[in-house]
Amino acid sequence: MSTPPGNGNKNSNKNRATAEAILPLVGGAANITGVTHCMTRLRLTLVDRTLVQDDELRALPAVLGVVEDDTYQIVLGPGTVARVTPEFESLVEQERAETPKTAPETAPRTAEQLASQGAALKAARKQKNATPFKLFLRRIANIFVPLIPALIGCGIIAGLNGLLINLGWLPGITPALAAMASGFMALIAVFVGLNTAKEFGGTPILGGAVAAIIVFPGVANITAFGQKLSPGQGGVLGALGAAVLATYIEKWCRKWVPEAIDVLVTPTITVLLTGLVTIFGLMYVAGEVSTGIGTGANWLLDHTGAFAGLVLGGLFLPLVMLGLHQALIPIHTTLIEQQGYTVLLPILAMAGAGQVGAAIAVYLRLRHNRSIRNTIKSALPAGFLGVGEPLIYGVSLPLGRPFITACVGGAAGGAFVGFFSMIGDKVGSTAIGPSGWALFPLLDGNHGLGTTVAIYGAGLLTGYLAGFLATYFFGFSPQMLTDLNADAPDAPDARTPAPEPDPEPANA
């Protein structure tokens, strides 16, 4: 269908208007030192957090919620954030060019008060989120999250190609589609190496160079630990380890190699030493670990599928709150690299289904609370598509008990999908990131596409229903219903996130 004349300009103007509305509410360009985005969030590094006007920001129609972590994160939703971010960056640069020496305006207060507030905020946030383990998980996420768009695109092309092959259509096109879908996965280790070196402070191209050893066909002629190596052995885990090692070797070289010969010696030593360790150590060790991950995931679902699904689906929302779900990203990627799909993601996606069911129950139970009901109406479409932050931070988590009953819905949906995996019908995803209805184009499994789609769809319905029933009947105490079931000024604002949750740094 052709695009109506002027529609592109209309969308561009809308995105520009959103960026223009956000910028002054976060303190202007002078208060911003960094702008990035993930799948759903505009992430800002701020000079002074106290300059942000939170309530006004949450009230913007395009803003689905805000989350605080090491960056200030504004939830705009998939698609929208990728269009608003360039407009926002353009406005920041424009404002800086016009007023390069103008400091951000502050509310009337003394310098001592401002310094005290800023120090308190910084200390509290640092104490809560800067644990070594969480910092490590953030680094892992920073390595793998940038790969998600390619995983999604290639995954959808792979699904389309499989459908065409099954139907016997366009036989002259399917080999080209197979190349498009498989090319990225064949070299994913190289991209992991690049991102890892960048994240750990090394030279990205050197990280990519040592990771490329893993996928080079010539390694098949090398014997290590009494067996021939195979191209790709060790996969993304081997690439990650090789790039980290290369970074530390590179930094060590920079300390003692004279500047005059640094450009010759440092890269050579980095690639040589890391390459030897990779070929005669990391590829074998990482290969064994990767194989163990695949074997373990399959064994878990083959033998304890319903129970495993119940636990994974029920605990995923709390894992997201704590930021611990990032540890699963390399596991998903390893499974996709090994088997073509990850069997864990569809089960974890059931947590979002429980959240949607719980939100619908809240909507019906709080018939007179227009504030919460309006938030649910605006957030539900995104929730069905797998974007759960608006419902989590805006509805269930602040209310308390509905968050627990949403987890019950996720557990029921996870147990449903896990049960079918246990009886031999595996449901997987060819990419990570999307969930909810958005995961349908990425589904794959060990049986036909129709069976896979039917199981996943029925799992979503189970999660919706269980989350709804658990919340409707057990999500509120009588006192909560009395206090909340009115459109009073002091009713909890459904747009306000729970105090100090540990957010999801990369929307899944």
LOMAR-151026 format. One record per residue (C-alpha): x, y, z; chain. Coordinates in pm, 1 decimal. Each point is the difference from the previous one (the first is absolute). Layout:
BEGIN
[[X,Y,Z],"A"];
...
//
This chain:
BEGIN
[[0.0,0.0,0.0],"A"];
[[146.8,334.3,-98.4],"A"];
[[67.7,267.3,256.0],"A"];
[[-238.9,295.0,-14.5],"A"];
[[160.1,323.8,-109.4],"A"];
[[143.7,188.4,289.8],"A"];
[[-31.9,-291.1,240.7],"A"];
[[376.7,-23.4,43.8],"A"];
[[18.7,368.9,86.5],"A"];
[[-290.3,-41.8,239.8],"A"];
[[176.6,-281.2,187.9],"A"];
[[325.6,194.6,-1.6],"A"];
[[-173.5,305.1,144.4],"A"];
[[-159.4,-215.7,269.2],"A"];
[[335.5,-147.1,101.5],"A"];
[[157.6,346.1,-4.8],"A"];
[[-278.6,133.0,219.3],"A"];
[[55.2,-281.9,248.5],"A"];
[[372.0,77.9,15.7],"A"];
[[-72.6,371.6,41.3],"A"];
[[-236.0,-73.8,288.6],"A"];
[[247.2,-226.9,179.7],"A"];
[[314.2,215.4,-24.8],"A"];
[[-97.0,287.8,231.4],"A"];
[[-146.7,-241.3,254.3],"A"];
[[336.7,-172.4,47.0],"A"];
[[187.6,323.7,59.3],"A"];
[[88.0,96.4,-357.1],"A"];
[[304.0,-84.3,-208.1],"A"];
[[246.4,129.2,259.9],"A"];
[[-125.1,-262.6,245.8],"A"];
[[64.8,-290.3,-240.3],"A"];
[[334.6,-169.3,-51.4],"A"];
[[-111.6,-312.0,-183.8],"A"];
[[-292.2,-116.6,-217.0],"A"];
[[-61.9,-361.8,-100.4],"A"];
[[-299.2,-226.1,-46.1],"A"];
[[-87.7,-368.0,23.0],"A"];
[[-307.1,-173.9,-139.4],"A"];
[[-251.2,198.6,205.0],"A"];
[[182.0,267.3,202.7],"A"];
[[171.8,331.2,-57.8],"A"];
[[299.3,-10.5,236.6],"A"];
[[148.2,327.2,123.1],"A"];
[[314.5,63.7,201.3],"A"];
[[-71.5,310.7,207.1],"A"];
[[214.7,257.7,174.9],"A"];
[[-256.0,81.3,268.7],"A"];
[[-287.3,-238.7,64.2],"A"];
[[-186.5,260.1,208.5],"A"];
[[-70.9,207.6,-312.4],"A"];
[[-229.4,-267.8,-145.8],"A"];
[[-372.1,77.2,26.5],"A"];
[[-125.7,-354.7,56.0],"A"];
[[-373.1,60.6,27.2],"A"];
[[-15.9,218.6,-311.2],"A"];
[[211.6,-253.2,-190.4],"A"];
[[-224.6,-293.4,91.7],"A"];
[[-303.8,203.4,-105.3],"A"];
[[119.0,27.3,-361.9],"A"];
[[-222.9,-213.6,-227.5],"A"];
[[297.3,-170.0,-167.3],"A"];
[[170.7,-91.9,328.5],"A"];
[[-100.7,-344.3,129.8],"A"];
[[205.2,26.4,317.1],"A"];
[[337.7,92.3,143.1],"A"];
[[261.3,-217.4,169.0],"A"];
[[310.3,100.9,192.9],"A"];
[[320.9,-200.2,-12.2],"A"];
[[354.0,102.9,-86.8],"A"];
[[-175.4,201.5,-272.9],"A"];
[[-335.4,179.2,-1.1],"A"];
[[-226.7,-211.9,-221.7],"A"];
[[-314.8,126.9,-171.3],"A"];
[[-222.7,-280.4,-129.1],"A"];
[[-136.3,89.3,-345.1],"A"];
[[-62.6,-346.9,-142.6],"A"];
[[148.3,-195.6,-293.0],"A"];
[[20.9,184.6,-330.1],"A"];
[[-80.3,334.4,158.1],"A"];
[[324.8,23.2,195.8],"A"];
[[209.6,-67.7,-309.8],"A"];
[[-168.5,294.5,-174.2],"A"];
[[-8.8,242.6,290.0],"A"];
[[365.1,-49.5,101.9],"A"];
[[155.6,155.1,-315.6],"A"];
[[-236.5,295.5,30.0],"A"];
[[94.1,37.4,367.1],"A"];
[[372.3,-16.0,-78.5],"A"];
[[-47.4,261.9,-270.4],"A"];
[[-176.1,233.2,243.1],"A"];
[[273.4,-47.9,260.3],"A"];
[[271.2,88.9,-251.9],"A"];
[[-201.1,296.6,-126.5],"A"];
[[-53.5,139.0,351.0],"A"];
[[367.7,-46.1,85.5],"A"];
[[103.0,182.0,-314.5],"A"];
[[-231.9,291.2,75.2],"A"];
[[93.3,31.6,369.6],"A"];
[[339.9,-166.5,38.3],"A"];
[[90.4,176.1,323.1],"A"];
[[-338.1,12.9,167.1],"A"];
[[-29.6,-210.6,309.7],"A"];
[[-331.5,-172.9,71.2],"A"];
[[-240.9,204.1,202.3],"A"];
[[-73.6,-124.0,345.7],"A"];
[[-284.3,54.9,237.2],"A"];
[[70.4,264.1,263.9],"A"];
[[217.4,-170.0,258.9],"A"];
[[339.8,45.1,156.0],"A"];
[[309.6,-162.6,-139.6],"A"];
[[34.5,-198.6,322.2],"A"];
[[-353.5,-140.5,-33.9],"A"];
[[54.1,-93.9,-361.6],"A"];
[[329.9,-172.2,76.0],"A"];
[[-152.9,-183.9,294.7],"A"];
[[-297.8,-124.1,-203.1],"A"];
[[216.4,-109.5,-289.5],"A"];
[[242.6,-184.4,224.8],"A"];
[[-281.3,-176.8,184.1],"A"];
[[-165.3,-114.5,-321.8],"A"];
[[327.1,-117.4,-145.4],"A"];
[[100.1,-186.7,313.8],"A"];
[[-336.0,-174.0,34.4],"A"];
[[-5.4,-111.2,-361.3],"A"];
[[360.7,-109.2,7.3],"A"];
[[-46.6,-200.7,317.2],"A"];
[[-302.8,-183.5,-137.6],"A"];
[[107.2,-71.8,-355.8],"A"];
[[378.1,2.0,-15.1],"A"];
[[59.0,-346.1,143.8],"A"];
[[274.2,-188.3,-185.0],"A"];
[[-240.6,-268.9,-115.7],"A"];
[[-253.4,247.3,-139.5],"A"];
[[272.5,202.0,-168.8],"A"];
[[124.7,-320.3,-160.4],"A"];
[[-350.3,-85.7,-122.0],"A"];
[[-37.8,349.1,-145.6],"A"];
[[319.7,-52.6,-194.1],"A"];
[[-130.7,-330.7,-132.5],"A"];
[[-320.7,173.3,-106.6],"A"];
[[195.5,279.1,-168.5],"A"];
[[180.5,-263.2,-206.7],"A"];
[[-301.7,-195.3,-116.6],"A"];
[[-288.7,251.1,-11.2],"A"];
[[137.3,184.6,-308.0],"A"];
[[-20.6,-332.4,-187.6],"A"];
[[-373.4,-38.0,58.3],"A"];
[[-123.5,195.0,-308.2],"A"];
[[206.3,-224.3,-230.2],"A"];
[[-117.7,-310.6,183.9],"A"];
[[-360.9,107.6,-43.0],"A"];
[[33.4,90.0,-367.2],"A"];
[[188.5,-317.1,-89.7],"A"];
[[-235.8,-207.9,211.8],"A"];
[[-308.8,126.5,-179.3],"A"];
[[165.2,-59.0,-339.1],"A"];
[[88.6,-354.5,111.1],"A"];
[[-362.1,-62.1,97.7],"A"];
[[-125.7,136.8,-331.2],"A"];
[[250.5,-214.4,-186.8],"A"];
[[-110.1,-311.9,187.4],"A"];
[[-363.4,73.7,-81.5],"A"];
[[76.4,43.2,-370.2],"A"];
[[198.4,-325.8,-6.0],"A"];
[[-282.3,-191.2,169.4],"A"];
[[-252.5,138.7,-247.1],"A"];
[[229.0,-60.1,-297.3],"A"];
[[-24.9,362.7,-109.0],"A"];
[[269.9,212.7,-165.2],"A"];
[[276.2,-265.5,-10.5],"A"];
[[230.0,243.7,-176.6],"A"];
[[-24.9,250.7,285.7],"A"];
[[32.3,-224.6,304.8],"A"];
[[379.5,-53.9,-31.8],"A"];
[[46.9,378.3,3.1],"A"];
[[-223.1,32.5,306.2],"A"];
[[196.9,-277.6,170.1],"A"];
[[322.3,193.3,-60.2],"A"];
[[-151.4,316.7,143.9],"A"];
[[-129.5,-182.1,306.8],"A"];
[[316.1,-202.1,66.9],"A"];
[[277.1,244.8,-88.0],"A"];
[[-20.8,195.2,324.0],"A"];
[[-20.2,-311.2,216.5],"A"];
[[303.9,-146.1,-173.2],"A"];
[[203.4,303.5,108.0],"A"];
[[-173.0,93.1,325.8],"A"];
[[314.7,-89.0,194.5],"A"];
[[184.7,281.9,-178.1],"A"];
[[-262.7,255.8,100.2],"A"];
[[9.6,-126.1,359.6],"A"];
[[377.4,45.5,-4.9],"A"];
[[-29.9,357.1,-129.2],"A"];
[[-257.5,98.2,262.6],"A"];
[[187.2,-173.2,281.5],"A"];
[[326.7,180.1,-70.0],"A"];
[[-185.8,331.1,-21.4],"A"];
[[-181.7,-63.8,329.0],"A"];
[[316.4,-98.9,187.5],"A"];
[[204.4,293.1,-129.7],"A"];
[[202.0,-168.5,-273.5],"A"];
[[26.7,57.0,-374.8],"A"];
[[-319.6,-142.8,-153.8],"A"];
[[163.6,-118.9,-322.0],"A"];
[[253.4,-204.6,198.3],"A"];
[[-285.3,-161.4,191.0],"A"];
[[-163.2,-83.7,-331.0],"A"];
[[327.6,-132.4,-139.4],"A"];
[[56.3,-253.2,276.9],"A"];
[[-367.2,-102.4,-4.0],"A"];
[[22.0,-57.9,-376.7],"A"];
[[245.5,-282.8,69.1],"A"];
[[-288.5,-201.1,144.2],"A"];
[[-205.9,8.8,-321.4],"A"];
[[293.4,-31.8,-244.0],"A"];
[[-42.0,-322.9,-202.8],"A"];
[[373.9,-74.1,22.3],"A"];
[[-21.9,-90.3,370.3],"A"];
[[-132.5,-336.7,-117.2],"A"];
[[364.3,-91.3,-76.0],"A"];
[[110.0,62.2,361.0],"A"];
[[5.7,-263.8,275.4],"A"];
[[-49.5,105.7,361.4],"A"];
[[-59.2,-222.6,302.6],"A"];
[[31.4,-304.6,-222.0],"A"];
[[-275.3,94.5,-244.5],"A"];
[[-49.0,208.1,-311.1],"A"];
[[-148.6,340.7,53.3],"A"];
[[-310.0,97.3,-192.6],"A"];
[[-83.9,347.9,-132.2],"A"];
[[-227.3,177.6,243.7],"A"];
[[99.5,-219.6,295.1],"A"];
[[-43.5,202.3,316.8],"A"];
[[-238.3,239.9,-170.0],"A"];
[[-89.4,329.4,162.0],"A"];
[[137.0,-103.4,338.4],"A"];
[[339.8,-72.3,-150.9],"A"];
[[-10.1,330.1,-186.3],"A"];
[[-86.8,185.4,318.0],"A"];
[[287.1,-161.9,189.5],"A"];
[[247.6,59.1,-283.4],"A"];
[[-90.6,368.3,-28.0],"A"];
[[25.7,56.9,376.1],"A"];
[[342.9,-164.3,0.1],"A"];
[[106.8,208.1,-300.8],"A"];
[[-105.4,317.4,180.4],"A"];
[[211.7,-75.5,305.3],"A"];
[[300.4,-98.9,-210.7],"A"];
[[-36.9,318.5,-205.0],"A"];
[[-11.9,215.8,314.5],"A"];
[[303.7,-180.3,138.0],"A"];
[[190.9,66.3,-323.9],"A"];
[[-87.3,370.3,6.7],"A"];
[[175.3,33.5,334.0],"A"];
[[346.6,-107.2,-114.1],"A"];
[[15.2,12.3,-383.7],"A"];
[[167.6,325.3,-118.8],"A"];
[[-234.2,232.4,-186.0],"A"];
[[221.7,-6.0,-309.7],"A"];
[[-66.0,-369.0,-61.8],"A"];
[[-334.4,-35.6,179.2],"A"];
[[-198.2,-13.8,-325.5],"A"];
[[205.4,-300.9,-110.8],"A"];
[[65.7,-190.6,320.9],"A"];
[[-319.6,32.3,204.2],"A"];
[[-247.6,-134.2,-261.3],"A"];
[[239.5,-280.1,-93.8],"A"];
[[55.0,-120.0,355.1],"A"];
[[-369.8,39.0,83.0],"A"];
[[-118.6,-213.2,-291.2],"A"];
[[285.5,-250.7,28.7],"A"];
[[-31.0,-75.6,371.2],"A"];
[[-378.9,11.7,6.4],"A"];
[[-19.7,-209.6,-316.3],"A"];
[[217.8,-274.9,146.0],"A"];
[[-202.6,-10.2,320.7],"A"];
[[-322.7,0.9,-198.9],"A"];
[[99.9,-281.6,-233.2],"A"];
[[165.7,-225.0,256.9],"A"];
[[-225.2,74.3,295.1],"A"];
[[-302.4,225.4,-25.7],"A"];
[[-161.9,-165.1,-301.0],"A"];
[[-0.2,-338.5,168.1],"A"];
[[-105.6,123.1,344.9],"A"];
[[-267.1,238.4,-130.8],"A"];
[[-120.6,-270.6,-236.7],"A"];
[[-51.7,-237.5,291.7],"A"];
[[-182.9,270.4,196.5],"A"];
[[-221.4,87.1,-298.9],"A"];
[[-82.6,-364.5,-56.8],"A"];
[[-82.0,-32.4,368.6],"A"];
[[-237.5,295.8,-17.7],"A"];
[[-185.8,-150.3,-294.5],"A"];
[[-10.2,-346.0,153.6],"A"];
[[-105.4,136.2,337.3],"A"];
[[-283.3,213.2,-140.0],"A"];
[[-134.6,-288.6,-205.2],"A"];
[[29.4,-244.1,291.1],"A"];
[[-176.2,241.4,233.0],"A"];
[[-297.8,40.3,-231.0],"A"];
[[-5.7,-365.4,-110.4],"A"];
[[-13.1,-135.5,354.9],"A"];
[[-148.3,277.6,215.7],"A"];
[[-168.8,215.3,-264.2],"A"];
[[-316.9,95.7,185.5],"A"];
[[180.0,70.9,328.2],"A"];
[[288.1,180.2,-169.9],"A"];
[[-246.7,210.8,-198.1],"A"];
[[-193.1,83.1,316.0],"A"];
[[314.8,118.2,179.3],"A"];
[[144.5,192.1,-296.9],"A"];
[[-330.2,163.9,-94.9],"A"];
[[-81.5,86.2,360.0],"A"];
[[335.3,148.7,93.3],"A"];
[[81.7,193.6,-315.7],"A"];
[[-170.6,325.6,103.3],"A"];
[[190.4,9.3,332.7],"A"];
[[321.1,-74.9,-190.4],"A"];
[[-72.7,299.8,-222.0],"A"];
[[-59.4,216.6,307.4],"A"];
[[339.9,-102.3,135.7],"A"];
[[178.8,30.9,-333.9],"A"];
[[105.8,-366.2,20.1],"A"];
[[-174.5,-101.0,-323.2],"A"];
[[302.5,134.2,-188.9],"A"];
[[188.5,-314.6,96.3],"A"];
[[-229.8,-190.2,-236.8],"A"];
[[100.9,197.7,-310.3],"A"];
[[316.8,-200.1,-79.3],"A"];
[[-193.7,-321.3,66.0],"A"];
[[-270.5,99.3,-249.4],"A"];
[[262.9,95.2,-256.2],"A"];
[[189.1,-325.7,49.0],"A"];
[[-317.7,-205.9,-47.3],"A"];
[[-89.5,192.4,-316.1],"A"];
[[350.6,-51.9,-132.8],"A"];
[[-10.2,-374.2,77.6],"A"];
[[-358.7,-100.1,-75.4],"A"];
[[-136.8,284.4,-206.3],"A"];
[[-235.4,110.9,278.2],"A"];
[[-13.1,49.7,376.0],"A"];
[[-252.9,-216.9,183.5],"A"];
[[10.6,223.1,307.5],"A"];
[[-132.5,327.0,-140.6],"A"];
[[-358.5,-112.8,-79.1],"A"];
[[-30.0,-128.3,357.3],"A"];
[[135.7,322.8,146.0],"A"];
[[-236.3,197.4,-225.5],"A"];
[[-289.4,-146.9,197.9],"A"];
[[89.6,242.3,281.5],"A"];
[[-123.4,281.1,-222.6],"A"];
[[-324.4,-188.4,-62.3],"A"];
[[-60.9,-27.3,373.5],"A"];
[[65.3,373.2,27.2],"A"];
[[-261.0,77.6,-268.0],"A"];
[[-260.0,-222.5,165.3],"A"];
[[65.9,163.1,335.2],"A"];
[[-38.0,348.1,-150.1],"A"];
[[-338.7,-88.6,-150.3],"A"];
[[-114.9,-124.9,341.4],"A"];
[[117.5,322.5,164.7],"A"];
[[-193.3,196.2,-261.8],"A"];
[[-322.4,-184.8,85.0],"A"];
[[47.3,4.2,377.0],"A"];
[[77.0,371.9,23.5],"A"];
[[-304.5,118.3,-190.9],"A"];
[[2.1,348.6,150.5],"A"];
[[372.8,75.3,-9.5],"A"];
[[26.1,185.3,-329.3],"A"];
[[371.7,71.5,42.3],"A"];
[[105.8,-364.4,15.1],"A"];
[[-256.8,-110.7,-259.3],"A"];
[[122.7,262.4,-248.5],"A"];
[[358.1,-112.9,49.5],"A"];
[[-98.6,-362.8,-58.6],"A"];
[[-191.3,88.7,-317.0],"A"];
[[299.3,181.8,-142.6],"A"];
[[252.4,-265.7,104.5],"A"];
[[-186.8,-319.8,-90.8],"A"];
[[72.3,10.4,-377.6],"A"];
[[371.7,19.1,75.1],"A"];
[[-41.4,-277.9,256.9],"A"];
[[-155.8,-232.9,-257.2],"A"];
[[302.1,66.8,-223.1],"A"];
[[241.0,-92.3,278.5],"A"];
[[92.4,347.1,131.7],"A"];
[[-72.3,-44.9,367.1],"A"];
[[163.4,296.7,173.7],"A"];
[[-305.9,229.3,-2.8],"A"];
[[-217.4,-265.8,166.1],"A"];
[[270.5,-118.1,238.9],"A"];
[[122.9,336.7,123.4],"A"];
[[-327.2,184.2,-47.4],"A"];
[[-256.8,-249.0,131.4],"A"];
[[86.9,-334.9,156.6],"A"];
[[323.8,73.8,187.3],"A"];
[[-123.4,316.8,176.0],"A"];
[[-318.3,-185.2,101.9],"A"];
[[199.9,-289.6,143.4],"A"];
[[-225.4,-305.9,2.8],"A"];
[[-90.7,18.8,-370.9],"A"];
[[371.0,-35.2,-77.0],"A"];
[[5.6,-332.0,186.2],"A"];
[[-314.3,-123.6,-172.7],"A"];
[[148.3,104.7,-336.2],"A"];
[[290.0,-234.0,79.9],"A"];
[[-255.5,-274.6,64.0],"A"];
[[-132.4,52.6,-352.0],"A"];
[[352.6,-17.6,-140.2],"A"];
[[60.4,-323.7,190.6],"A"];
[[-316.9,-157.5,-142.2],"A"];
[[86.7,97.7,-358.3],"A"];
[[358.6,-118.6,45.1],"A"];
[[-117.2,-334.7,139.0],"A"];
[[-230.9,-42.0,-300.6],"A"];
[[274.5,55.1,-258.2],"A"];
[[246.7,-202.8,208.3],"A"];
[[-240.5,-294.1,13.0],"A"];
[[-15.1,-21.3,-378.0],"A"];
[[378.0,17.1,-14.7],"A"];
[[8.4,-292.3,242.6],"A"];
[[-216.9,-212.3,-229.0],"A"];
[[214.5,82.3,-303.2],"A"];
[[-147.7,318.0,-152.1],"A"];
[[268.4,263.8,44.6],"A"];
[[-83.3,366.9,-53.2],"A"];
[[288.7,236.6,-64.4],"A"];
[[85.2,348.2,-121.9],"A"];
[[254.1,75.6,-271.3],"A"];
[[87.4,334.7,162.4],"A"];
[[-5.3,172.6,337.4],"A"];
[[-169.3,325.9,89.2],"A"];
[[-366.3,-24.4,-103.3],"A"];
[[-263.2,-181.9,200.0],"A"];
[[-378.8,-10.7,14.0],"A"];
[[-167.4,16.5,-340.0],"A"];
[[317.0,145.5,-150.3],"A"];
[[168.5,-339.0,45.8],"A"];
[[-230.8,-183.3,-244.0],"A"];
[[208.8,79.6,-313.7],"A"];
[[311.8,-131.8,173.9],"A"];
[[-136.2,-333.8,121.7],"A"];
[[165.3,-326.5,-93.4],"A"];
[[11.5,-349.3,143.8],"A"];
[[56.9,-367.7,-64.2],"A"];
[[-341.0,-49.4,-160.5],"A"];
[[-205.8,188.2,-256.3],"A"];
[[-52.2,374.6,23.7],"A"];
[[-372.9,-48.4,56.7],"A"];
[[59.7,-212.7,309.3],"A"];
[[260.3,241.9,133.4],"A"];
[[-226.1,303.3,-46.4],"A"];
[[-297.2,-181.8,153.7],"A"];
[[193.8,-98.6,314.4],"A"];
[[144.2,346.8,48.4],"A"];
[[-337.4,167.2,-60.9],"A"];
[[-171.4,-234.8,245.5],"A"];
[[273.9,73.6,251.5],"A"];
[[-68.3,372.6,-30.4],"A"];
[[-372.2,-60.1,54.7],"A"];
[[81.2,-210.8,306.3],"A"];
[[218.8,278.6,138.9],"A"];
[[-265.9,262.9,-70.1],"A"];
[[-271.3,-206.3,168.1],"A"];
[[203.8,-107.4,302.8],"A"];
[[130.1,353.3,57.2],"A"];
[[-352.3,137.0,-30.4],"A"];
[[-161.7,-249.0,236.4],"A"];
[[276.9,17.4,259.6],"A"];
[[-13.7,380.0,2.9],"A"];
[[-378.1,29.7,-13.6],"A"];
[[-55.4,-227.8,299.1],"A"];
[[323.4,36.8,200.2],"A"];
[[164.4,321.2,-121.6],"A"];
[[-173.9,235.1,243.0],"A"];
[[-86.8,0.3,365.5],"A"];
[[-336.5,152.9,96.9],"A"];
[[182.6,302.3,137.9],"A"];
[[196.0,45.4,-324.5],"A"];
[[-322.9,-3.9,-199.2],"A"];
[[-150.8,259.9,229.5],"A"];
[[304.4,225.2,-18.6],"A"];
[[67.8,-35.9,-371.7],"A"];
[[-345.7,-31.4,-151.2],"A"];
[[-54.5,374.3,-19.4],"A"];
[[135.0,274.5,-220.8],"A"];
[[141.5,190.5,296.1],"A"];
[[289.4,246.7,-29.0],"A"];
[[207.1,-209.4,239.9],"A"];
[[-59.5,-326.1,-186.7],"A"];
[[323.9,-161.4,-112.4],"A"];
[[110.7,141.7,-330.5],"A"];
[[15.2,-289.6,-243.6],"A"];
[[271.4,173.1,-195.4],"A"];
[[235.8,15.2,296.0],"A"];
[[243.9,-290.1,21.7],"A"];
[[61.6,-185.7,321.5],"A"];
[[273.1,151.1,212.2],"A"];
[[347.8,-113.2,-92.3],"A"];
[[-67.0,-305.7,-220.9],"A"];
[[301.8,-142.1,-178.1],"A"];
[[-103.7,48.1,-362.2],"A"];
[[52.2,-192.8,-319.4],"A"];
[[291.2,156.9,-185.3],"A"];
[[-97.2,-154.0,-330.8],"A"];
[[-346.6,-55.7,-78.7],"A"];
[[-87.2,-347.8,-80.1],"A"];
//
